[in-house]
Amino acid sequence: MVLVNIRKENIRFFEVFRRVDSPLYLFFFVLAGVHLEINLLGKLGLIGVAYFGFRIAGKLLGASLGGYLSRAPKLVKKYLGFGLIPQAGVALGLALIAKVEFSPLGGIVFTTIMVTTIVYEIIGPFFTKFALSKAGEIEEKRLADSA
């Protein structure tokens, strides 16, 4: 990234990357989906619900505490955590490693991460939009146009 930022060709790099990033994401999520063990969905139960809830609580509390300690503006402390709710690539990559390394528990870990990632990716943009709107980072006209 540093080399890209100091080179004159950095704009060209991002144009090329923009063309290939969607297929790369598609490949990554298809690969992750192949490893999903549907038969473990029924066993998630309390583990899945706890992971889902504690992760959101951790994001909200952690962002608020971090904002407090760094003396960030009130709006940052109040709404940053909502913008951190979406989850995707890194979590799935780590979950794939856990699936291989910590068998048989790895299957339930991967399934939990995979299912909650799907849920977070569905609800995450709404929370991010909420946080940006409440923090005054979205112009009202643009907000109305996107609704």
Secondary structure, DSSP 4 states (H G I P E B T S, - for coil): -HHHHHSTTHHHHHHHHHHHHHHHHHHHHHHHHHT--GGGHHHHHHHHHHHHHHHHHHHHHHHHHHHHHTT--HHHHHHHHHHT----HHHHHHHHHHHHHTTTHHHHHHHHHHHHHHHHHHHHHHHHHHHHHHTT-S-HHHHHHH-
